[in-house]
Amino acid sequence: MPPRRIWSRNPTVGLGRKASKEEGTKSNSSQSSPNDSEEDDRLRQHLADAIANCCNWGINCHEFGRLGAIPPLVSYMASKDKNVHRTTAYALHQLSADPFNCITMHHSGVVAYLLETIGSSDEKLQEASAGCLSNIRKLALSAERFKYKQ
């Protein structure tokens, strides 16, 4: 069995299976089992947690953004697993400490997911979502103030 990809620069590539219809491929349902989705979500959960915990070391936060980690993380928010949401929101919150990452997050469509998860009953998910939204908003307000001073 080939190794499974859990992070790709192309968010349409899903864990070793091409998800894009534009590429002319179809996933073979006979090769995937019902547990694949659960296993994929566990991998996403642990990857997001690892990214979040690495963000505090050196320039890792900026480097994750520069290397394209944000769009795939944003796509993890589409998962139905609350544990994936919690660790992904935490990773996005940590990554949002870098202003360039906030811009990438906004362009990747994370705000809608964060607005949805901010109302979760999970306090850690609420806090991470609120923190990320706060950082994105602070950057937007700073840009607006700068624009009007010019």
C-alpha positions as semicolon CSV with decimal commas, in nm:
position;residue;x (nm);y (nm);z (nm)
1;M;0,000;0,000;0,000
2;P;0,150;0,340;-0,097
3;P;0,208;0,600;0,176
4;R;-0,086;0,832;0,235
5;R;-0,050;1,204;0,186
6;I;-0,195;1,416;0,461
7;W;-0,064;1,750;0,342
8;S;-0,042;1,873;-0,012
9;R;0,014;2,214;-0,164
10;N;-0,295;2,136;-0,371
11;P;-0,595;2,116;-0,137
12;T;-0,789;1,915;-0,398
13;V;-0,553;1,623;-0,345
14;G;-0,690;1,429;-0,055
15;L;-0,473;1,192;0,139
16;G;-0,324;1,003;-0,151
17;R;-0,643;0,999;-0,357
18;K;-0,703;1,261;-0,624
19;A;-1,025;1,438;-0,545
20;S;-1,032;1,668;-0,845
21;K;-1,267;1,573;-1,127
22;E;-1,079;1,813;-1,354
23;E;-0,783;1,577;-1,350
24;G;-1,001;1,310;-1,505
25;T;-0,956;1,056;-1,229
26;K;-1,215;0,884;-1,021
27;S;-1,150;0,744;-0,678
28;N;-1,193;0,371;-0,666
29;S;-1,448;0,304;-0,394
30;S;-1,350;-0,064;-0,385
31;Q;-1,008;0,040;-0,252
32;S;-1,135;0,254;0,034
33;S;-1,291;0,115;0,347
34;P;-1,534;0,288;0,583
35;N;-1,247;0,332;0,829
36;D;-1,043;0,537;0,579
37;S;-1,232;0,854;0,666
38;E;-1,180;0,799;1,038
39;E;-0,811;0,726;0,983
40;D;-0,777;1,033;0,762
41;D;-0,940;1,247;1,030
42;R;-0,704;1,108;1,296
43;L;-0,408;1,195;1,074
44;R;-0,547;1,545;1,013
45;Q;-0,603;1,592;1,385
46;H;-0,247;1,497;1,477
47;L;-0,091;1,693;1,191
48;A;-0,280;2,009;1,289
49;D;-0,177;1,959;1,652
50;A;0,189;1,916;1,551
51;I;0,180;2,232;1,339
52;A;0,019;2,427;1,624
53;N;0,284;2,316;1,871
54;C;0,571;2,392;1,633
55;C;0,454;2,749;1,568
56;N;0,612;2,884;1,886
57;W;0,965;2,779;1,787
58;G;1,175;3,026;1,593
59;I;1,031;3,131;1,260
60;N;0,820;2,818;1,215
61;C;0,495;3,015;1,214
62;H;0,605;3,222;0,917
63;E;0,766;2,924;0,742
64;F;0,451;2,710;0,762
65;G;0,265;2,989;0,588
66;R;0,537;3,043;0,330
67;L;0,545;2,672;0,248
68;G;0,169;2,654;0,187
69;A;0,037;2,483;0,500
70;I;-0,262;2,712;0,544
71;P;-0,496;2,618;0,253
72;P;-0,486;2,246;0,341
73;L;-0,548;2,328;0,707
74;V;-0,846;2,542;0,611
75;S;-0,983;2,248;0,411
76;Y;-0,958;2,033;0,729
77;M;-1,233;2,251;0,877
78;A;-1,477;2,083;0,636
79;S;-1,434;1,757;0,830
80;K;-1,726;1,633;1,039
81;D;-1,493;1,536;1,325
82;K;-1,498;1,785;1,615
83;N;-1,146;1,679;1,721
84;V;-1,016;1,781;1,378
85;H;-1,196;2,115;1,415
86;R;-1,042;2,174;1,759
87;T;-0,681;2,101;1,660
88;T;-0,714;2,276;1,325
89;A;-0,860;2,590;1,482
90;Y;-0,577;2,581;1,736
91;A;-0,319;2,550;1,455
92;L;-0,483;2,834;1,262
93;H;-0,486;3,048;1,577
94;Q;-0,114;2,988;1,628
95;L;-0,042;3,056;1,259
96;S;-0,246;3,377;1,269
97;A;0,027;3,538;1,480
98;D;0,200;3,608;1,146
99;P;0,028;3,886;0,944
100;F;0,100;3,720;0,609
101;N;-0,069;3,404;0,732
102;C;-0,379;3,606;0,825
103;I;-0,401;3,728;0,466
104;T;-0,365;3,374;0,333
105;M;-0,629;3,249;0,576
106;H;-0,873;3,517;0,470
107;H;-0,816;3,437;0,102
108;S;-0,858;3,064;0,177
109;G;-1,207;3,120;0,317
110;V;-1,141;3,035;0,681
111;V;-1,361;3,312;0,824
112;A;-1,688;3,128;0,749
113;Y;-1,563;2,813;0,925
114;L;-1,439;3,012;1,225
115;L;-1,768;3,200;1,258
116;E;-1,944;2,864;1,266
117;T;-1,708;2,701;1,517
118;I;-1,699;3,002;1,749
119;G;-2,048;2,898;1,860
120;S;-1,941;2,543;1,945
121;S;-2,004;2,390;2,286
122;D;-1,631;2,298;2,294
123;E;-1,456;2,578;2,485
124;K;-1,112;2,510;2,336
125;L;-1,257;2,524;1,987
126;Q;-1,439;2,849;2,073
127;E;-1,122;3,009;2,210
128;A;-0,904;2,904;1,918
129;S;-1,162;3,022;1,665
130;A;-1,211;3,353;1,844
131;G;-0,835;3,407;1,874
132;C;-0,779;3,344;1,506
133;L;-1,067;3,574;1,406
134;S;-0,933;3,839;1,643
135;N;-0,589;3,830;1,480
136;I;-0,738;3,850;1,130
137;R;-0,957;4,142;1,238
138;K;-0,666;4,327;1,403
139;L;-0,471;4,306;1,080
140;A;-0,770;4,434;0,881
141;L;-0,816;4,727;1,120
142;S;-0,445;4,814;1,105
143;A;-0,455;4,810;0,726
144;E;-0,764;5,030;0,728
145;R;-0,604;5,283;0,965
146;F;-0,291;5,291;0,752
147;K;-0,499;5,343;0,438
148;Y;-0,675;5,649;0,583
149;K;-0,351;5,803;0,711
150;Q;-0,211;5,807;0,359
